[in-house]
Amino acid sequence: MAVTVTLPDGALLELEDGATGADAAAAIGPGLARAALAVQLGSAEAIGALGTVKTNVDSGIFNAVQMAGIAALTGPQDHVEAMRAVYQKRRDAVVAAFGAIGIDLEPPLGSVYVWVPTPEGRSSVDFAAELLDRVAVVVAPGTGYGPHGEGFIRISLTVADARLHEAMGRIAERLRV
């Protein structure tokens, strides 16, 4: 499946066949983790149809965000590996903390969030409340992201290392499921 990114001037950036969402995120750049840019995965026909619909539905992305996206795609890339390492270290800390309390999960390959499955029989709201009450860690219940989010909590990897490690330490030390 080819990955195509439409730049504001109409130019297309394509990643090689077989590229994943993680590849696309890496190409866009980790510094734009919170920007409203999107990458569509699909055939040329599907991407073309989507472009037709979007042209008639919305007004596009804020110009400053478009320019930041172009700079991330075409500018120096020497910082990318360092940022990947930061997010990987944070991801690994989250996976290890929940593994320590008996919740095993597959590490995400390219995301600034970790979706952690809730323990058997607990809703995402109940587990989020338990984390807050028992270890003073705030997480987002998955139901806030739609019906498919039930059964998960979401943890952001965009917080500072010290804060994330403190929270994960409290979870690993004080909670058992």
N, C-alpha and C positions, 0 to 999 in steps of 0.2 A: 504494500500500500504506500503510495507516494505521499509525502507531506508537502503541502503548498502553503506559503504565506504570501498574501497580497500586500505589497507595500503601498503607501499612500499615492505614489505616482503611477500605480497600476502595474508595476513590475512584480513578477512572481519569484519567490525564493523557493526552490524545491530541495528537499532532502532526499537522499537515495531511497529506493524501494526497500521496504522492510523497516523503515525508521519507526520509532515508537514515539509516544507522547513525551517520554523522557528525553529523547533526542531533540524533539522540537523545542521543549522547554530549555534545554541547554543551548540551542542555537539562538533563541530569543534573548537569553541572558538572565542570570540569577538576580541581577539588580532590579529587574522589573517584576519581581514576584507578586507585588500588589497592584500593578498597573492593569488596566482593563484592555489587555491585548488577548487575542485568542488565536489558536491554531486549529485548523480543521483537518482531519484525517479522512481521506477517501479518494475515490477515483476522480479523474479529471472531469468526467461528466457530472458527478455529484457536486464537486466543488463549484463548477460552473453554474449549476442550478441554484446552489446556495447563494452565490454571488448575485444572481438575478433577483432572488427574493430579498436579500438584505439591502440591495440598492433601493428597493421600493418600500422597505419597512422602517428603516431607521436612518439616522443622519450621520452615522459613522463615529469614529473614535476621535476624541479631543485631540487637536493638532499637536499639542505639546507631548502627549503620550505617543503619538505616531512618530514624531521626531526622535523621541527617546528610543523607540523601538528600532528605528533605522540606525541610530548611533550604536545600539547594542549589537545589531546584526553585522554592521560593516566596520565598526571601530576595532581597536586593539582587543585581543582576546586573552592576553596574558593573565588576567585576573580570574578567568573562568575556573581553572583547576583549583585555585585557592578557595573560591566560593563553594565549589562542589565538595571540597574536603570539609569545610565548615558545616554544611548541611548534612553530610554523611555522618560526621561525628555526633551531631545533635540527634539525628535519626537513630543511630546506634545506641545512644544513651536511653532514649525512650523505649526502644525494643528490649534492651537489657533490663530496665526497671520493671517493665510489665512481665517479662520472662521470669524475673525473680519472685514475683507474687503468683506465678502459675498461669499467666495469660501469654501464650505463645502466638506470635503473629509474623506474617511474612513482611520483611522490610520493604517499604515502597522504593521503587527504583528511580523515581524522579518527581518529587513533590516537596512542597514546603509544609505539608501536613502528614500526620500519621493517624490513620483510622484504626483505633484499637477496639477489638470485639469486646462486648460486655460479658461478664461472667454468666453462666447458665442461669436462666430464670430471672435475670434483672434487666429492666428497661434501661435505655440510655439515660433517661432523666434520673432514675433511681441511682444508677452507678455514678453519674456526675455529682449528685447530691452527697453520696457516700464519700467520694473523694474530697469534696469540700468540707464535710463535717468531720471526717476522721483524720485527714492529713493536711487540711487547709490548702488544697490545690484546686484551682478552677480549670475546668475543661468544658468544652462545648458538647452538649448531648447531640447525638446524630440526628434526632428528629427535627432539629432546627434547620436541617438541610433537605427535608422532604421525607416521604415515607420509607425510602430505601436506606435512610440513615439510621433507622431504628436498629438497635442491636450493636451500635458502635458509639464511641465517643471520639471527638476529633481534637488532636493536640497540634498546635502550631509550632513549627521549628524556626519561626522568625524572631523569637525572643532572645535576649542576650544569653550567652553560654552559662554564666554564673546563675542566672535565675532558673534556667531550664534544669541545670544539674542539681540545684537545691530542691526543686519540685520532684524530680525523679528520685533523688535520694530519699526524700520523705516517703514517697510511694513504696520504694523497695524495702525500706526499713520498718515501716509501720503498718503495712496493709498485707493481708493474705486473703485470697479468694477460695 
